[in-house]
Amino acid sequence: MSVKITKGNKSDLSVALVISKGLSGKLFCDKAYISKELFHQLLTNGLRLFTNLSKDMKTYLLDIDDKRLLNKRSLIESVFNVLKKHMHLEHTQHRSPINFFVHIIASLASYSISKLNPYLISSSFSSNPLS
């Protein structure tokens, strides 16, 4: 598991390369990650970036499995929902920075062993296993 904690006003683009370091394969993102420069940097690192199209973007063809996975991005929001509602990640009354980090680590650890984790059923996609 890998976690990066940033300020709320920090741009997603500015931490995208740090978050994706060491990854390869496909990365499905929302429109906040649309950037030609980021796309080319990730591609040279072996990571292909998929986003929904903006209004002023040219359309491009996607493999049917990639299109289905792009539409399943809502699963990420489900993870955040479980973390906030069931693992009590949102807590605003920390009295010390150490307590703040302990609370985050405890929430993530409890999520990792929880049975509430949302998942994709890989048999709904052709023959490509999700790994």
Buried (B, 14 or more C-beta within 10 A) or exposed (E): EEEEEEEEEEEBEEEBEEBBEEEEEBBBBEEEBBBEEBBEBBEEEEBEBBBEEEEEEEEEEEEEBBEBBBEBBEEEEBBEEBBEEEBEBEEEEEEEEEEEEEBBEEBBEBBEEEEBEEEEEEEEBEEEEEE
